[in-house]
């Protein structure tokens, strides 16, 4: 059985992912446990980026920042391509989804990319991690301004804003540990580089925590009771279709532009994903309380699907790379 699963690309880590999803659906974290989970996830992600900083050559980080072609393609995918697709899907499926959920589809399309999970996926797949850190962080920093502006433009939602919490979180959880790792690299860099399993465990552990947090939060908030079963199934199908089109177009864009495999990984994972962490506070700032639940429903479903599918894709790419090295 184990050999058969391995042949079709399902290994123990993918089974752990599926188990994590089921755990979040059947036994979600509540109250103090949820608070504790949030703290553990926060520090696991901070540790992950400290390790990235400790093992990455500063020259590679500089090269990632100066890779304007890759950064431009990733930015265009996040804030031009996917918003255009979102408008198309909203026009096509709006009558089936209803006005509030359709608004949520457009809102989803203008969100910035994820930071923690997208960079972890790039790392797991053997991609260009320095460029991924630059692309994902820049997307979220610019998204603080661009997302409310695009929402106001596309939805005519009026003036919107967001607190500095999102910016501070990016700085304290992502950039600060990474910079600290770079500073301490002369003393701890060799230790981290020679213990690849440490980074692998933190990589995958952080993703499992993020997945469980997302599915657990959806269960506790009553996500699955928010809309009738038929409407929920329709919305899930539409979100999966949107995700499939996004994956196909961005994957094809990387090949057409002749990007090397490690840069295609950055474009794929950082250009296609959307941030729930940024989306929820922006939605709370822009939309009335009574409509926020329906508005963020597409964001929650897309986010959950992207975490699960991207983790599987990253794992398959990692296995393919390992097989190529052995061969």
N, C-alpha and C positions, 0 to 999 in steps of 0.2 A: 504493500500500500504506500509506504513512504517513497519507494522508488518510482511508483506511478505518479505520485504528486510532484516529485522532483522533475519528471519529464515534462509535465505541463506547466512548469514554472511556479508551482506552489510549494514553498518550503516552510520550515517551522516558524519563521518570522511572519509570513503571511497568515498562517493559522493563528498566531498570536494577535495579529491585527483584527482578524474576524472575531476572535474571542473577546477582544477589547470592545468591539462594537456591540456585541451581544451583552457584555457586562454593563455597558453604559445604558443600554435599553432596558435591561431586566433588573439591574441593581445599581441605580445611579447614586452618586454622592449627594448628600443633602446636608444642610445646616453646617455644623462644625466640620464635618468630613469634607464638604465641598470647599470650605475656606482653607482647610489644610491641603487639599488637593491643589488649590490655586497657588498656595505658597510653594509647594513642592515643584509644581510645573514651572513656576517663575524662576526658581533657583536652578532647576535642571537646565533650563534654557540659558540662563546666565553662565553656568558652568560650561555649557557647550560652546558658547562664543568666546569664553576665556581660552578654552583649548584650541579653538580655531586661531585665535590671535597668537597663542604660544607656539604653534607649529608652523605658521605661515611665514614665509620669507617676505620682509617688507617690500622688496623689489616686485614680488608677485602682486602684492596689494596695490602698489602704485600702477602696475601694468593693468590691473583690473579697472582702476579708476579712469585710466587714460584710453581704455578700449571704447572709444566713442561710438563706433559702429554697433557693437553689441548693446551698449547702454541705450542708444537711440532706438534700436529695434525693440528692445524690451519695453521702453517707455511708450513707443507707438502701439505695441500690442495691448498694453494695459489701459491706456487712456484714449486710444483712437479706434483700434480694430474691435475690441470687445464692446465698447459703447455702441458702435455701429451695429454689431450683431444683436446687442440687447434691444435696440430700437426695432430692428427687424422682427425679432421673436415676439416683442410686445405687440407689434401691429398684427402679426400672424395669429398669435394664440390669445390675445387680449379678451376676445369674446368668451373663451372657455374659462379663463382664469378670474375674471372680474376686475374691476378698476383698481382696488387696493393692492391685490397681489401683482397685477400688471405693473403698477408703480414700483413695487418691490423688485421686479425683474430689471427695470431700467436703473433703479438705484444700485442693484448688485453690479451692473455692468460698468459703473463709473467708480467703483471702489479701487483703492490701491491693492497691490499684491500682498500676500502673506510675507512675513519676514522669517520667523523661526522655522516653520515647516518647509518652506520653499528652499531655504538654504540647506537645511538638513537633507532634503531630497537630492539636491545637487551634489552634496558631499557623498551621500550613499551611492549615487550613480557614477561617481568618479569624475564629476564635472569641475568647472573652474570656480572654486569656492570664493576667492577674493573678489572676482567679478560679480558673483551672486550676492555677496554681502553689500557691495556698492549698489547694485541694481535694486535689491529689495528695500534697502534703507532709504535710498533716494526716492523710490516710488512712494513710500509711506510719508516721508517728509513733505514731498510735493502734494501728496494726496490730501494733506490737512487743508490745503488751499484749493486744489483743483476739484476734489470731490464735491464739496458744497457748491462751488461755482457751476460745475456741470449739472448738478441736481437742480439748481435754480434755473439754469438755461433750458434743460430738457424737460423738466417737470413744472417749471414756472412756480416753484415752491417758495419764492421770495428769498430774502436774505437769510443766510444761514451761517453758523459758525460752530466751532468746536473748541473745547477747553484745551489748555496746554498739557493736559494729562497724557494724551497720546504722544506728543513730542517728548515729554519727560520720560515716558516709559521706553520709547525707542532709545533714548540716550542712556538710561540707567540699566536697562536689561540687555541691550544689544551692543551699542557702541562702546560704553564704558568698559565692560568686561573684555571686549575685543582689544581695545587700546591698552588695557592693563596687561593682557597677555602678550601684546607686542613689546611692551616696555620690559616685562620680565623674561622675554624670550631668551636672552643670553644665558640666563640661569636655569630655566625650566624647559627650554625648547628641546634639548636633546632627550630629556626624560619623556616628554610627550610624544616626540617623533618615533621613539623606539618602542612605544607601547600603543600600537595601533588599535588593539582590542579595547583600550580605555575609551578612545574617541568613538569607536563603533558602538559600544554599549551605551554611551551617553547620547549619541546620535539617535539610535533606535529607541532608547528609553524615553527621550524627549518627545518623539513622534507618538509613541504609545500613550503617553500622558496627555498630549494635545488631543488625540483622537477620543480618548475616554472622557476628557473634559467636555468636548464638543457634544458628543452623543448623550452624556449624562445631563448636561445643561438643557439640551433639547427635551429630554424626558421630563425633568423636574419642572420645566416651564410650561408643560402641557402642549408641546409642539404638535404632537400627533392628534390631539383633540381640538386643535385650533380651527380646522376646517373639516368638512365631511370627507369620509374615506375616498369617494370617487374623485372629488376635487383634489385631494392630496395626492392620489395616484397620478392624476393628470399633471399636476405641478411637478412631481418627481420625474415623470417622463419628459416633460419639457426641459427641466434642468439638466437631465442626463443628455438630451439631444443637444442642448447648447454647449455643454462641456465637451461632447464628442466633436462638434464643429470647431470649437476653439482649439482643441488638441490637434485636429487635422490641419487646420490653417497655420497654426504657429509651428507645428512640426515641419510642415512643408516649406514655410518661410525660411526656417533655418537652413534647410537643404538647398533651396533655390539661391540663397545669398552666399552659399559656399562656406558657412561657418564650420570650424573644426568641431568634432564631437563634444569636447568639453564645453565649448561656448554654446552649442545647440542645446545642451542640457540646461544651461542658465536661462536661455531664451524660453525654453519649454516650461520649466518649473516656475520661474519668476514672472514670465509673461502671461501665463494662463490662470494662475491662482488668484483668488480674491480673499481679502482679509476680513474675517468675522470680528477680530479684535478692534479693528478700525471702524467697521461697519456699524456695530451696535451703538457706540457713543455718537457717531455722526447722525445716525437715524434718530436717536433720542433728542439731538439738538435741532434737527430740521423738521421733524414731523410731529403732529399732535399725538398725545399719549394714547388716545383711543384707536389710532390707526397704526401705531408702531408695530404691534404684533404681526399683523398681516403683511406689513411692508418688509419686515426682516425675515419672513418665512422663506422666500426664495434664497436669501443669503445663507440661512442656516442649512438648507438642503444642499445647495451648491457647495458650500464649505465642507460639509460632511462627505459628500461624494468625491470632491477633489482630494481630500486627505487620504481616503481609502484607495482610490484608483492611482493617484500619484505615488503612493507608497509602494504599490504593487509594480508600477512601471519602473520606479527607481531600483527596486530589488531585482527585477528581471535584467535591467541594464548592468547592474553590479555582477550578477551571475554570468552574463554574457562576457563581460570584461575579464572575469576570473578564468572562464573557459578559454578565452583567447590567449591569455598569458600562459596557461598550462600547455596549450597546443604549440 
